[in-house]
């Protein structure tokens, strides 16, 4: 079992890992409409933001240049820990419109605790040669960022690859020729339904480095226990917002449930501060409440795993139970288990 | 319990004859790496000449070894293979029989090379690209693998170039992609299956961006030529293909027999350098090929025939086998417990057929130990028949 707990020192405080970074939509079309959770969910004093989106939203960027802090803009305490990725996901289909230097400057201006290097995500449909070019480009950007980085915050190199050799090789290369505090594995979202592939890629990254390992975009209920089992230190997701938009109610241990499928129930099964005292109809009508509940669900999933680990229970037994209901995820977990057992 | 059986793991004691064991095979089939090649100097000279010409000039040359069943064709081919395997600059593959057509010959050849060997060739090719494109200068497969593992060389930097250059060299982009995919743990088994012409599903090909199926003789010839061209580019002198039991093409329908011979002919035509084909074939089938398929037989041109053993050959053969188990070096030229007379009877009865001789000698030696004979005399041999 590769699950591990660590504490990392960051400019805005200490962070206990493993940790989930909720993706904030600040800078995007409707600006930051993420309901408050920092403080009310004590496990999540953190946020993942998109540097490019904020940098490109001129009025907001002007305010930030004129003395308003990012945390004020988001309405969160100043000690909130912020991971600023480059916004590379937006480059999946478009051209890269930044440089490592520009992105680093913006990340500094945002006073982020963790910087993710500029990256060009892979596409499943793209030709292999094109994806090789993109992997190469991301590595060059990361090394350039390493040269420019002055160490005021942690720098995570963004790494891509659809095969274990490339992932291992890229991390080894970055480790040799750059200076990074951790690595962030990207391009997992387009292949997220291929659980076996994703777990193999994560494991190849985990075995390639002992440094902090973040996985971009996979923090949902189903993936979370797998990531923890594979020794991932942090992960992020916006599924709690997107899910709520589709009236999708996350239930730890079960996954998502569409509220339209539930008619007669007066109260939902979750005792979180959002759901504990409200009726199903209240939740159904309040999107913010649903987003907050979904975050509680994700935090609960993480707490549950930590409880199993800390109480000395057998995590593999827990995961056998956790994945028994779904053949696809169960197969992926069994594959991951075989690989992990060879490593421990 | 029945007492008819007496099963024991107790070994026979051959020390009475100055031997530590029975050196003759109980089942006289050719060993994978034979240690002994006895007699038939006209055969060894012809093979040596053919192989040496290919090694020294790099030009292609082919030979057919004929001989009746049991006269040592397979043994001769395997012995030659074991000698060639000592050369670092050649690739040698043994095909036990030609199967249903050229695709089967190609399949068996690649299979005989083996997964690891082919994977190492893939790393060797990447090493050559790395030397061209980077400051690193890996010498071989192991060093290349280490450079990748250690991150000294970036895969996405060299892989596209490797595919491009290998496509140019082989004129077969799918082959180039399959070779490169031999280094990826997710796809190397698919790549291996494609390269061995075993056939893979469309989705598996798609994952490697391979568009064609390697499923007929024409594609087999193309893939073989691509492989040979890659090897020559890597600095190998030649590729040796040993096709045994070539007579089995006679059981194919005339259409398939013709197609197989045509494919081999195309292979020879497309590879005027760096290729040596060595066939083992029963003489009667080779006579038919000679008379009916000139285009094929003329390209081979050379034939050498394994004949039944003479008494001198036989004495040498028995010496060499007994020497394998001799307890004392002084006795190594001895024929004991056989006598020249008894060996002459063996030769007569077996009509000089090596397979029969070895089987008989093996049995006689065990019988002699069991019966506690001092020597294997002509009477003992007569009794055995």
Interface residues (C-beta under 8 A of the other chain):
Chain A: X127 X128 X129 X132 X133 X135 X136 X139 X163 X164 X165 X166 X168 X169 X170 X171 X172 X173 X174 X175 X176 X177 X197 X200
Chain B: X148 X149 X150 X151 X152 X153 X154 X155 X156 X157 X159 X160 X163 X183 X184 X185 X186 X187 X209
